[in-house]
Amino acid sequence: QVHLVESGGGSVKAGGSLTLSCEASQSIEKIGWFRQAPGKEREGVAQIWTDTGSTYYSASVKGRFTISQDNAKNTVTLQMNSLKPEDTAMYYCAAAFRSYGGVALIPGKFQYWGQGTQVTVSS
């Protein structure tokens, strides 16, 4: 069992920045960030393969969000810039071992989930 702990959520005005962190209890190859707004489906935001450094971003955040890793600390960071009110959601960290299979940034391809951290962007 891999435990994930998110931190860094909060409230910010549009155009501002926030940094989210996800610390895993052990090394794991695939870590992603999802978000879910009330009444909406969980949406993949970004993911990173910690063994290769390969990253992927959804179209809605590409160019504004940056995912990075600190392998020594089993930590992945999501730097969110130019935030918009539509970025408001609960943000979840998720992870999977490469052996779990699947490269897509969709909930079914992740084994472990954090509890979530709220991000609120006001206009």
Disulfide bonds with the S-S distance in Angstrom:
Cys22-Cys93 1.89
